[in-house]
Amino acid sequence: MNRSKCRDPRWRWLFVILAVLVVLLAAVILLLVGRLYDSLFLFGLALAVLVGFALAGALALALLAYVLFRRWCEMRGAPPKGQGTREQTGPIAVTLPSTIYKRPDPLIYSQYFLMAQGLAVTWDNPDIWLTELPAADGTMAPVASTEILAGHTYRVHARIYNGSPEAPAVGMPVLFAYLDFGIGVQSNVIGFTVVNLPVKGAAGHPVEAFHDWTTPAAAGHYCLQVGLLWPDDARPGNNLGQENIDTKKLTSPATFKFPVRNDAPMRRAFRLETDGYALPRPPACPERPLREDGTRPGREAGAHAARLAAHQRGKHPLPAGWSVTFAPGPEFVLAAGEQIEVTAVVTAPGAVPVPRPINVNAFADGTLAGGVTLYVHS
């Protein structure tokens, strides 16, 4: 008998039955031979085997009666839904297929996530903005983050999306914080709020969260951060967004100053890169004619890849004739916890009637450490 047959319970039961029949046949033969030859020994041996079979049969019947009685008791005590079923059987651990368990994907415009995908970013975050507190009529006047007052209370708003069309995030905490204007500087918590984020495409999506913020008493320029806290996130990398901008009038040239801090516990080499990327106006959704069955065709092949290609890094250089210089320079090394002030000088060849963005991205040992968007206008 091979191993596969040994593991099959049907073959094991067949072996047991055959063994019982063989022994029982041997006992009958011994009994007949003993009587034929009037042998008391063979007759007694056959009788002992038969008595053993009788005892074993009685024990098996008692065990079978106990199992049936216990099963009857289990079925009597089971809930009505489980009557007639074997609910308490089966493996202890059950593995659900990935198609059953759904995770939400809370997200916000996240510069760190987008940069990791090879896309250009702006630090003028479209999902974070400031307003005054609500007036008597409920309106809230917008406030530029470059024009905030010291010791004044504003309302910080955040627009939050869900990338999942199947799983909501109910009771999700949203963290609001501010930083001194710069790169890698210390974050200070403003507060928390909780939102219920529906699935993508549902009513109420995206969700707007807000928190009131009283600016520090010391005058200065600050940037804002919004973090989404969800432990079972399908894609946690897109949960942190930052608003970090400054505006200067171009007096040929325009001079900006901002700190750069090494917040890592080791020495790192920094490199500053610039580009002229700005968020384009969203394209109009193309009208897709109905099919004969009343449904609409899917998006054309390659359309999504073409849209992403327009946002790739390296495709948004500074305007012709523009230049940005840094002091102490575009490359420098900072020790753990060290902070320096960087001066950026933007030179344009002519008048700039409409504010133009200059994005400064700082990379520490090749990894994005932060950035600022500088607006220049005449």
Buried (B, 14 or more C-beta within 10 A) or exposed (E): EEEEEEEEEEBEEEEEEEEEEEEEEEBEEBBEEBEEEEBEEBBEBBBEBBEEBEEEEEEEEEEEEEEEEEEEEEBEEBEEEEEEEEEEEEEEEEEEEEEEEBBBBBBBBBBBBBBEEEBBBBBBBEBBBBBBEEEEEEEBEEBEBEEBEEEEEBBBBBBBBBBBEEBBBEEBBBBBBBBBBBBBBEBEEBEEBEBEBBBBEEEEBBBEBBBEBEBBEEEEBBBBBBBBBBEEBBBBEBBBBBBBBBBBEBEEBBEBEBBBBBBBEEEBEBBBBBBBBBBEEEEEEEEEEEEEEEEEEEEEEEEEEEEEEEBEBEEBEBEEEBEBEBEEEBEBEBEEEBBEEBEBEBBBEEEBEEBBBBBBBBBBEEEBBBBBBBBBBB
